[in-house]
Amino acid sequence: MRHGTVESFRVFVRNWWRHNPLWPDGLEPGPGPRTTLARGCTETEARQICREYNASHPPGRLSRKAEYERE
């Protein structure tokens, strides 16, 4: 966490579904591993990074999206 800030956030991407032929449509709910895009962001910066990533990267069949969480 950066000194002098109240909160720090980590931005990451992950898939929300995984392939499973036994489930309807071949997809099973299952949040996948997280890949970090940025650390030490303010919440405003984290939201902006997520918006930009999600606007420029189609989520695809597995619904890969950017999110953020408090560090």
C-alpha positions as CSV (number, residue, x, y, z in Angstrom):
1,M,0.0,0.0,0.0
2,R,1.3,3.4,-0.9
3,H,2.1,5.7,2.1
4,G,-0.2,8.7,2.5
5,T,-3.2,7.1,0.9
6,V,-6.2,5.7,2.7
7,E,-6.8,2.8,0.3
8,S,-4.9,1.1,-2.5
9,F,-6.5,-1.2,-5.1
10,R,-5.3,-4.0,-7.4
11,V,-6.8,-4.3,-10.9
12,F,-6.9,-7.8,-12.4
13,V,-8.6,-9.8,-15.2
14,R,-10.1,-13.3,-15.0
15,N,-12.6,-15.6,-16.7
16,W,-16.0,-16.2,-15.1
17,W,-16.7,-19.5,-16.9
18,R,-14.8,-22.7,-17.7
19,H,-15.4,-25.3,-20.3
20,N,-17.3,-28.4,-19.1
21,P,-19.2,-30.5,-21.7
22,L,-21.4,-31.9,-18.9
23,W,-23.0,-28.5,-18.2
24,P,-25.6,-26.7,-20.4
25,D,-24.0,-24.9,-23.3
26,G,-20.7,-26.5,-22.3
27,L,-19.9,-23.9,-19.7
28,E,-19.6,-24.2,-15.9
29,P,-19.5,-21.2,-13.5
30,G,-16.0,-21.0,-12.2
31,P,-14.0,-17.8,-11.6
32,G,-10.5,-18.5,-12.8
33,P,-7.1,-17.3,-11.7
34,R,-6.5,-13.6,-11.5
35,T,-3.9,-11.9,-13.7
36,T,-2.8,-8.5,-12.3
37,L,-2.9,-5.5,-14.6
38,A,-2.1,-2.8,-12.0
39,R,-1.3,-2.3,-8.3
40,G,-1.3,0.6,-5.9
41,C,-4.2,2.4,-7.7
42,T,-6.7,4.8,-6.2
43,E,-10.3,3.6,-6.6
44,T,-10.8,6.2,-9.3
45,E,-7.8,4.9,-11.2
46,A,-8.9,1.3,-10.8
47,R,-12.3,2.0,-12.2
48,Q,-10.9,3.8,-15.2
49,I,-8.5,1.0,-15.9
50,C,-11.4,-1.5,-15.8
51,R,-13.5,0.6,-18.0
52,E,-10.8,1.0,-20.6
53,Y,-9.9,-2.7,-20.6
54,N,-13.5,-3.9,-20.8
55,A,-14.3,-1.5,-23.6
56,S,-11.3,-2.6,-25.7
57,H,-11.4,-6.4,-25.0
58,P,-14.5,-8.3,-25.8
59,P,-15.3,-10.7,-22.9
60,G,-15.6,-13.7,-25.2
61,R,-17.3,-17.0,-24.4
62,L,-15.6,-17.4,-21.0
63,S,-16.6,-13.8,-20.0
64,R,-13.1,-12.5,-19.3
65,K,-13.4,-9.1,-17.6
66,A,-11.3,-6.6,-15.6
67,E,-12.2,-6.1,-11.9
68,Y,-10.5,-4.5,-8.9
69,E,-10.2,-5.2,-5.2
70,R,-8.8,-3.5,-2.2
71,E,-5.1,-4.5,-1.4
